[in-house]
Amino acid sequence: MTSKKELDIKKFKDQLDASYQWPALYKYKFIVPSDKLDEVKALFPKTEVVTKPSKKGNYVSITADIMTPSSDDIINVYLKAAEIEGIISL
């Protein structure tokens, strides 16, 4: 039996594969509590990320443009990011 999460991942993969020709430049965007910023930056060790703090400084938006070889690599980053408490993927 296939879980909802597995179906969602397959749908996302299909959308990525329909929208991009690999390798492709992919823009990751997240919002994260300020104290989790380093955890998100660790997802992109060789890439400079753009950060912007919220007005009150409680949250940070993070953008990273990365040349990505396949949709599987994108999905792996999102699965790792999902383990970070309080993260919002955009």
N, CA, C and O atoms as CSV, one atom per row, in Angstrom:
chain,resi,resn,atom,element,x,y,z
A,1,MET,N,N,0.837,-1.189,0.000
A,1,MET,CA,C,0.000,0.000,0.000
A,1,MET,C,C,0.880,1.250,0.000
A,1,MET,O,O,1.859,1.325,0.743
A,2,THR,N,N,0.535,2.209,-0.818
A,2,THR,CA,C,1.302,3.441,-0.940
A,2,THR,C,C,0.742,4.493,0.012
A,2,THR,O,O,-0.467,4.717,0.071
A,3,SER,N,N,1.645,5.134,0.756
A,3,SER,CA,C,1.211,6.154,1.719
A,3,SER,C,C,0.959,7.479,1.003
A,3,SER,O,O,1.390,7.679,-0.133
A,4,LYS,N,N,0.252,8.381,1.690
A,4,LYS,CA,C,-0.016,9.707,1.143
A,4,LYS,C,C,1.294,10.450,0.904
A,4,LYS,O,O,1.446,11.142,-0.102
A,5,LYS,N,N,2.239,10.305,1.830
A,5,LYS,CA,C,3.539,10.972,1.677
A,5,LYS,C,C,4.244,10.487,0.406
A,5,LYS,O,O,4.801,11.290,-0.342
A,6,GLU,N,N,4.218,9.183,0.167
A,6,GLU,CA,C,4.844,8.631,-1.036
A,6,GLU,C,C,4.157,9.149,-2.305
A,6,GLU,O,O,4.821,9.453,-3.296
A,7,LEU,N,N,2.831,9.246,-2.266
A,7,LEU,CA,C,2.089,9.770,-3.412
A,7,LEU,C,C,2.418,11.238,-3.646
A,7,LEU,O,O,2.574,11.667,-4.789
A,8,ASP,N,N,2.527,12.020,-2.553
A,8,ASP,CA,C,2.876,13.431,-2.662
A,8,ASP,C,C,4.275,13.602,-3.252
A,8,ASP,O,O,4.495,14.478,-4.089
A,9,ILE,N,N,5.214,12.771,-2.819
A,9,ILE,CA,C,6.577,12.841,-3.333
A,9,ILE,C,C,6.599,12.490,-4.824
A,9,ILE,O,O,7.275,13.154,-5.610
A,10,LYS,N,N,5.863,11.451,-5.208
A,10,LYS,CA,C,5.816,11.066,-6.625
A,10,LYS,C,C,5.206,12.180,-7.468
A,10,LYS,O,O,5.695,12.470,-8.559
A,11,LYS,N,N,4.152,12.800,-6.973
A,11,LYS,CA,C,3.510,13.901,-7.702
A,11,LYS,C,C,4.489,15.069,-7.863
A,11,LYS,O,O,4.594,15.649,-8.944
A,12,PHE,N,N,5.202,15.410,-6.790
A,12,PHE,CA,C,6.179,16.492,-6.843
A,12,PHE,C,C,7.293,16.156,-7.839
A,12,PHE,O,O,7.702,17.006,-8.630
A,13,LYS,N,N,7.775,14.919,-7.796
A,13,LYS,CA,C,8.826,14.475,-8.735
A,13,LYS,C,C,8.330,14.595,-10.172
A,13,LYS,O,O,9.058,15.081,-11.039
A,14,ASP,N,N,7.109,14.162,-10.431
A,14,ASP,CA,C,6.538,14.244,-11.780
A,14,ASP,C,C,6.439,15.704,-12.241
A,14,ASP,O,O,6.711,16.015,-13.401
A,15,GLN,N,N,6.043,16.603,-11.315
A,15,GLN,CA,C,5.942,18.022,-11.653
A,15,GLN,C,C,7.324,18.603,-11.979
A,15,GLN,O,O,7.483,19.349,-12.945
A,16,LEU,N,N,8.315,18.248,-11.160
A,16,LEU,CA,C,9.679,18.721,-11.411
A,16,LEU,C,C,10.183,18.230,-12.768
A,16,LEU,O,O,10.734,19.003,-13.552
A,17,ASP,N,N,9.991,16.948,-13.032
A,17,ASP,CA,C,10.470,16.373,-14.285
A,17,ASP,C,C,9.762,16.967,-15.506
A,17,ASP,O,O,10.344,17.041,-16.588
A,18,ALA,N,N,8.514,17.386,-15.332
A,18,ALA,CA,C,7.780,18.004,-16.428
A,18,ALA,C,C,8.206,19.464,-16.645
A,18,ALA,O,O,8.057,20.003,-17.742
A,19,SER,N,N,8.736,20.094,-15.593
A,19,SER,CA,C,9.062,21.523,-15.651
A,19,SER,C,C,10.528,21.829,-15.949
A,19,SER,O,O,10.851,22.930,-16.394
A,20,TYR,N,N,11.411,20.872,-15.708
A,20,TYR,CA,C,12.845,21.117,-15.843
A,20,TYR,C,C,13.491,20.080,-16.747
A,20,TYR,O,O,13.009,18.954,-16.877
A,21,GLN,N,N,14.601,20.487,-17.374
A,21,GLN,CA,C,15.474,19.560,-18.077
A,21,GLN,C,C,16.750,19.488,-17.252
A,21,GLN,O,O,17.380,20.513,-16.994
A,22,TRP,N,N,17.133,18.301,-16.841
A,22,TRP,CA,C,18.263,18.126,-15.916
A,22,TRP,C,C,19.580,18.041,-16.659
A,22,TRP,O,O,19.654,17.446,-17.734
A,23,PRO,N,N,20.633,18.641,-16.084
A,23,PRO,CA,C,20.674,19.420,-14.849
A,23,PRO,C,C,19.995,20.777,-15.045
A,23,PRO,O,O,19.887,21.278,-16.164
A,24,ALA,N,N,19.541,21.358,-13.934
A,24,ALA,CA,C,18.826,22.628,-13.984
A,24,ALA,C,C,19.125,23.450,-12.731
A,24,ALA,O,O,19.455,22.909,-11.676
A,25,LEU,N,N,19.004,24.759,-12.875
A,25,LEU,CA,C,19.137,25.651,-11.738
A,25,LEU,C,C,17.813,25.642,-10.984
A,25,LEU,O,O,16.764,25.933,-11.560
A,26,TYR,N,N,17.861,25.314,-9.712
A,26,TYR,CA,C,16.641,25.224,-8.894
A,26,TYR,C,C,16.766,26.178,-7.719
A,26,TYR,O,O,17.815,26.258,-7.080
A,27,LYS,N,N,15.692,26.898,-7.440
A,27,LYS,CA,C,15.666,27.861,-6.341
A,27,LYS,C,C,14.939,27.257,-5.143
A,27,LYS,O,O,13.740,26.986,-5.199
A,28,TYR,N,N,15.685,27.053,-4.062
A,28,TYR,CA,C,15.110,26.595,-2.801
A,28,TYR,C,C,14.758,27.812,-1.968
A,28,TYR,O,O,15.538,28.761,-1.886
A,29,LYS,N,N,13.570,27.788,-1.341
A,29,LYS,CA,C,13.164,28.878,-0.459
A,29,LYS,C,C,12.560,28.284,0.814
A,29,LYS,O,O,11.695,27.408,0.770
A,30,PHE,N,N,13.044,28.788,1.940
A,30,PHE,CA,C,12.561,28.333,3.236
A,30,PHE,C,C,12.377,29.520,4.164
A,30,PHE,O,O,13.006,30.565,3.994
A,31,ILE,N,N,11.512,29.346,5.141
A,31,ILE,CA,C,11.418,30.248,6.285
A,31,ILE,C,C,11.670,29.374,7.496
A,31,ILE,O,O,11.106,28.286,7.615
A,32,VAL,N,N,12.524,29.856,8.401
A,32,VAL,CA,C,12.928,29.040,9.530
A,32,VAL,C,C,13.106,29.928,10.761
A,32,VAL,O,O,13.468,31.097,10.635
A,33,PRO,N,N,12.851,29.376,11.959
A,33,PRO,CA,C,13.170,30.141,13.168
A,33,PRO,C,C,14.653,30.520,13.155
A,33,PRO,O,O,15.493,29.732,12.720
A,34,SER,N,N,14.970,31.715,13.626
A,34,SER,CA,C,16.345,32.228,13.561
A,34,SER,C,C,17.371,31.277,14.161
A,34,SER,O,O,18.495,31.185,13.667
A,35,ASP,N,N,16.994,30.570,15.220
A,35,ASP,CA,C,17.964,29.681,15.868
A,35,ASP,C,C,18.221,28.397,15.077
A,35,ASP,O,O,19.070,27.598,15.472
A,36,LYS,N,N,17.508,28.185,13.975
A,36,LYS,CA,C,17.698,27.000,13.127
A,36,LYS,C,C,18.405,27.337,11.813
A,36,LYS,O,O,18.551,26.475,10.946
A,37,LEU,N,N,18.842,28.584,11.667
A,37,LEU,CA,C,19.463,29.036,10.428
A,37,LEU,C,C,20.655,28.165,10.027
A,37,LEU,O,O,20.773,27.776,8.865
A,38,ASP,N,N,21.529,27.859,10.970
A,38,ASP,CA,C,22.720,27.066,10.648
A,38,ASP,C,C,22.362,25.667,10.148
A,38,ASP,O,O,23.066,25.109,9.307
A,39,GLU,N,N,21.264,25.100,10.665
A,39,GLU,CA,C,20.839,23.776,10.206
A,39,GLU,C,C,20.428,23.816,8.734
A,39,GLU,O,O,20.719,22.893,7.974
A,40,VAL,N,N,19.754,24.886,8.347
A,40,VAL,CA,C,19.331,25.004,6.946
A,40,VAL,C,C,20.540,25.282,6.064
A,40,VAL,O,O,20.653,24.715,4.977
A,41,LYS,N,N,21.437,26.142,6.511
A,41,LYS,CA,C,22.647,26.420,5.723
A,41,LYS,C,C,23.453,25.148,5.502
A,41,LYS,O,O,24.106,25.002,4.469
A,42,ALA,N,N,23.414,24.232,6.455
A,42,ALA,CA,C,24.157,22.974,6.331
A,42,ALA,C,C,23.622,22.101,5.190
A,42,ALA,O,O,24.330,21.217,4.707
A,43,LEU,N,N,22.398,22.338,4.762
A,43,LEU,CA,C,21.839,21.605,3.619
A,43,LEU,C,C,22.534,21.996,2.314
A,43,LEU,O,O,22.498,21.254,1.332
A,44,PHE,N,N,23.170,23.181,2.320
A,44,PHE,CA,C,23.799,23.727,1.117
A,44,PHE,C,C,25.251,24.113,1.427
A,44,PHE,O,O,25.590,25.296,1.386
A,45,PRO,N,N,26.105,23.143,1.735
A,45,PRO,CA,C,27.454,23.447,2.225
A,45,PRO,C,C,28.356,24.186,1.239
A,45,PRO,O,O,29.256,24.914,1.659
A,46,LYS,N,N,28.133,24.013,-0.047
A,46,LYS,CA,C,29.018,24.633,-1.036
A,46,LYS,C,C,28.349,25.792,-1.763
A,46,LYS,O,O,28.824,26.230,-2.811
A,47,THR,N,N,27.255,26.286,-1.210
A,47,THR,CA,C,26.477,27.317,-1.872
A,47,THR,C,C,26.271,28.505,-0.949
A,47,THR,O,O,26.005,28.350,0.243
A,48,GLU,N,N,26.399,29.681,-1.518
A,48,GLU,CA,C,26.081,30.878,-0.753
A,48,GLU,C,C,24.565,31.040,-0.738
A,48,GLU,O,O,23.917,31.030,-1.784
A,49,VAL,N,N,24.015,31.188,0.454
A,49,VAL,CA,C,22.571,31.369,0.575
A,49,VAL,C,C,22.283,32.827,0.905
A,49,VAL,O,O,23.083,33.502,1.552
A,50,VAL,N,N,21.138,33.295,0.453
A,50,VAL,CA,C,20.698,34.649,0.741
A,50,VAL,C,C,19.720,34.563,1.908
A,50,VAL,O,O,18.760,33.792,1.868
A,51,THR,N,N,19.966,35.352,2.940
A,51,THR,CA,C,19.098,35.344,4.113
A,51,THR,C,C,18.495,36.721,4.321
A,51,THR,O,O,19.092,37.743,3.981
A,52,LYS,N,N,17.297,36.721,4.887
A,52,LYS,CA,C,16.620,37.972,5.210
A,52,LYS,C,C,15.837,37.753,6.502
A,52,LYS,O,O,14.908,36.946,6.541
A,53,PRO,N,N,16.214,38.476,7.564
A,53,PRO,CA,C,15.495,38.306,8.829
A,53,PRO,C,C,14.104,38.953,8.785
A,53,PRO,O,O,13.870,39.908,8.045
A,54,SER,N,N,13.197,38.413,9.590
A,54,SER,CA,C,11.868,39.007,9.709
A,54,SER,C,C,11.979,40.321,10.492
A,54,SER,O,O,13.027,40.617,11.065
A,55,LYS,N,N,10.908,41.098,10.515
A,55,LYS,CA,C,10.922,42.392,11.211
A,55,LYS,C,C,11.334,42.256,12.663
A,55,LYS,O,O,12.145,43.038,13.159
A,56,LYS,N,N,10.779,41.270,13.345
A,56,LYS,CA,C,11.085,41.082,14.765
A,56,LYS,C,C,12.339,40.233,14.982
A,56,LYS,O,O,12.826,40.119,16.107
A,57,GLY,N,N,12.859,39.639,13.906
A,57,GLY,CA,C,14.065,38.844,14.011
A,57,GLY,C,C,13.853,37.422,14.493
A,57,GLY,O,O,14.819,36.703,14.748
A,58,ASN,N,N,12.600,37.010,14.620
A,58,ASN,CA,C,12.310,35.652,15.086
A,58,ASN,C,C,12.512,34.600,14.004
A,58,ASN,O,O,12.786,33.437,14.298
A,59,TYR,N,N,12.374,35.018,12.750
A,59,TYR,CA,C,12.465,34.103,11.618
A,59,TYR,C,C,13.429,34.654,10.579
A,59,TYR,O,O,13.736,35.846,10.561
A,60,VAL,N,N,13.896,33.766,9.719
A,60,VAL,CA,C,14.787,34.139,8.624
A,60,VAL,C,C,14.291,33.451,7.359
A,60,VAL,O,O,13.974,32.261,7.374
A,61,SER,N,N,14.225,34.206,6.267
A,61,SER,CA,C,13.938,33.566,4.979
A,61,SER,C,C,15.279,33.245,4.339
A,61,SER,O,O,16.239,34.007,4.455
A,62,ILE,N,N,15.329,32.115,3.667
A,62,ILE,CA,C,16.562,31.615,3.076
A,62,ILE,C,C,16.276,31.247,1.624
A,62,ILE,O,O,15.295,30.566,1.323
A,63,THR,N,N,17.138,31.704,0.740
A,63,THR,CA,C,17.030,31.374,-0.676
A,63,THR,C,C,18.376,30.841,-1.147
A,63,THR,O,O,19.420,31.423,-0.851
A,64,ALA,N,N,18.348,29.744,-1.873
A,64,ALA,CA,C,19.570,29.166,-2.429
A,64,ALA,C,C,19.293,28.722,-3.860
A,64,ALA,O,O,18.368,27.949,-4.109
A,65,ASP,N,N,20.093,29.210,-4.790
A,65,ASP,CA,C,20.007,28.793,-6.187
A,65,ASP,C,C,21.103,27.761,-6.430
A,65,ASP,O,O,22.287,28.049,-6.255
A,66,ILE,N,N,20.702,26.560,-6.833
A,66,ILE,CA,C,21.665,25.474,-6.974
A,66,ILE,C,C,21.465,24.748,-8.301
A,66,ILE,O,O,20.340,24.434,-8.690
A,67,MET,N,N,22.573,24.490,-8.986
A,67,MET,CA,C,22.522,23.655,-10.181
A,67,MET,C,C,22.327,22.218,-9.703
A,67,MET,O,O,23.176,21.663,-9.005
A,68,THR,N,N,21.223,21.638,-10.080
A,68,THR,CA,C,20.811,20.342,-9.552
A,68,THR,C,C,20.758,19.304,-10.663
A,68,THR,O,O,20.185,19.559,-11.723
A,69,PRO,N,N,21.356,18.125,-10.429
A,69,PRO,CA,C,21.405,17.118,-11.491
A,69,PRO,C,C,20.086,16.394,-11.764
A,69,PRO,O,O,19.876,15.903,-12.873
A,70,SER,N,N,19.186,16.319,-10.760
A,70,SER,CA,C,17.946,15.566,-10.982
A,70,SER,C,C,16.885,15.942,-9.958
A,70,SER,O,O,17.178,16.568,-8.939
A,71,SER,N,N,15.660,15.552,-10.242
A,71,SER,CA,C,14.562,15.798,-9.308
A,71,SER,C,C,14.768,15.030,-8.004
A,71,SER,O,O,14.322,15.476,-6.947
A,72,ASP,N,N,15.435,13.884,-8.069
A,72,ASP,CA,C,15.697,13.101,-6.856
A,72,ASP,C,C,16.550,13.893,-5.863
A,72,ASP,O,O,16.339,13.812,-4.653
A,73,ASP,N,N,17.511,14.656,-6.379
A,73,ASP,CA,C,18.355,15.474,-5.495
A,73,ASP,C,C,17.532,16.561,-4.800
A,73,ASP,O,O,17.747,16.846,-3.622
A,74,ILE,N,N,16.610,17.155,-5.515
A,74,ILE,CA,C,15.747,18.181,-4.931
A,74,ILE,C,C,14.889,17.562,-3.831
A,74,ILE,O,O,14.771,18.123,-2.741
A,75,ILE,N,N,14.305,16.432,-4.111
A,75,ILE,CA,C,13.458,15.759,-3.130
A,75,ILE,C,C,14.265,15.389,-1.889
A,75,ILE,O,O,13.765,15.521,-0.772
A,76,ASN,N,N,15.497,14.930,-2.063
A,76,ASN,CA,C,16.337,14.581,-0.912
A,76,ASN,C,C,16.598,15.788,-0.019
A,76,ASN,O,O,16.600,15.661,1.205
A,77,VAL,N,N,16.818,16.957,-0.618
A,77,VAL,CA,C,17.028,18.172,0.185
A,77,VAL,C,C,15.761,18.493,0.976
A,77,VAL,O,O,15.838,18.806,2.164
A,78,TYR,N,N,14.603,18.418,0.333
A,78,TYR,CA,C,13.357,18.709,1.038
A,78,TYR,C,C,13.070,17.701,2.157
A,78,TYR,O,O,12.534,18.072,3.201
A,79,LEU,N,N,13.422,16.445,1.945
A,79,LEU,CA,C,13.221,15.445,2.998
A,79,LEU,C,C,14.127,15.722,4.201
A,79,LEU,O,O,13.706,15.565,5.347
A,80,LYS,N,N,15.367,16.133,3.939
A,80,LYS,CA,C,16.270,16.513,5.035
A,80,LYS,C,C,15.782,17.772,5.719
A,80,LYS,O,O,15.829,17.868,6.946
A,81,ALA,N,N,15.317,18.734,4.952
A,81,ALA,CA,C,14.820,19.991,5.509
A,81,ALA,C,C,13.602,19.758,6.402
A,81,ALA,O,O,13.426,20.447,7.407
A,82,ALA,N,N,12.772,18.798,6.038
A,82,ALA,CA,C,11.559,18.505,6.810
A,82,ALA,C,C,11.875,18.062,8.228
A,82,ALA,O,O,11.015,18.129,9.107
A,83,GLU,N,N,13.102,17.609,8.456
A,83,GLU,CA,C,13.513,17.167,9.794
A,83,GLU,C,C,13.863,18.345,10.705
A,83,GLU,O,O,14.026,18.159,11.911
A,84,ILE,N,N,13.981,19.544,10.152
A,84,ILE,CA,C,14.333,20.730,10.932
A,84,ILE,C,C,13.056,21.296,11.543
A,84,ILE,O,O,12.100,21.615,10.837
A,85,GLU,N,N,13.059,21.411,12.849
A,85,GLU,CA,C,11.876,21.861,13.578
A,85,GLU,C,C,11.514,23.302,13.201
A,85,GLU,O,O,12.361,24.195,13.237
A,86,GLY,N,N,10.250,23.513,12.842
A,86,GLY,CA,C,9.748,24.856,12.570
A,86,GLY,C,C,9.957,25.364,11.155
A,86,GLY,O,O,9.568,26.490,10.844
A,87,ILE,N,N,10.564,24.557,10.288
A,87,ILE,CA,C,10.857,25.020,8.927
A,87,ILE,C,C,9.581,25.062,8.077
A,87,ILE,O,O,8.687,24.228,8.221
A,88,ILE,N,N,9.528,26.044,7.203
A,88,ILE,CA,C,8.454,26.151,6.224
A,88,ILE,C,C,9.106,26.165,4.857
A,88,ILE,O,O,9.953,27.015,4.581
A,89,SER,N,N,8.724,25.239,4.002
A,89,SER,CA,C,9.241,25.181,2.629
A,89,SER,C,C,8.308,25.939,1.721
A,89,SER,O,O,7.093,25.754,1.774
A,90,LEU,N,N,8.869,26.792,0.886
A,90,LEU,CA,C,8.042,27.577,-0.039
A,90,LEU,C,C,8.207,27.078,-1.455
A,90,LEU,O,O,7.590,27.615,-2.374
